[in-house]
Amino acid sequence: MSDQQIICRCLGIPRKTVEQAIDVFSAETIEEVARLTEAGTGCMCCRCKIKDLIQERKAMVKQFEVA
């Protein structure tokens, strides 16, 4: 998936912005990502993508902690 892939079509929020909210600002919930980026505050259809991205990033961190 590209960093420039649009996660929130209503507001044009790219994947990279959501990843930064998770990685840099430690957002752990959809609500925290929404507060930091506004993604998921329009029609809310992208919230499942945000949730999946949070889980994906957490799994990556956990993988590095084990190694």
VENCOR-V616581 format. One record per residue. N is the residue number from 1. PSI is psi as a letter, one per 30 degrees, with the letter a starting at -180 (999 if undefined). Layout:
BEGIN
n:N psi:PSI
n:N psi:PSI
END
This chain:
BEGIN
n:1 psi:k
n:2 psi:k
n:3 psi:f
n:4 psi:f
n:5 psi:k
n:6 psi:k
n:7 psi:e
n:8 psi:j
n:9 psi:e
n:10 psi:e
n:11 psi:f
n:12 psi:h
n:13 psi:k
n:14 psi:l
n:15 psi:e
n:16 psi:e
n:17 psi:e
n:18 psi:e
n:19 psi:e
n:20 psi:e
n:21 psi:e
n:22 psi:e
n:23 psi:e
n:24 psi:e
n:25 psi:g
n:26 psi:h
n:27 psi:k
n:28 psi:f
n:29 psi:l
n:30 psi:e
n:31 psi:e
n:32 psi:e
n:33 psi:e
n:34 psi:e
n:35 psi:e
n:36 psi:e
n:37 psi:f
n:38 psi:f
n:39 psi:k
n:40 psi:g
n:41 psi:f
n:42 psi:c
n:43 psi:f
n:44 psi:g
n:45 psi:f
n:46 psi:f
n:47 psi:e
n:48 psi:e
n:49 psi:e
n:50 psi:e
n:51 psi:e
n:52 psi:e
n:53 psi:e
n:54 psi:e
n:55 psi:e
n:56 psi:e
n:57 psi:e
n:58 psi:e
n:59 psi:e
n:60 psi:e
n:61 psi:e
n:62 psi:e
n:63 psi:e
n:64 psi:e
n:65 psi:e
n:66 psi:e
n:67 psi:999
END
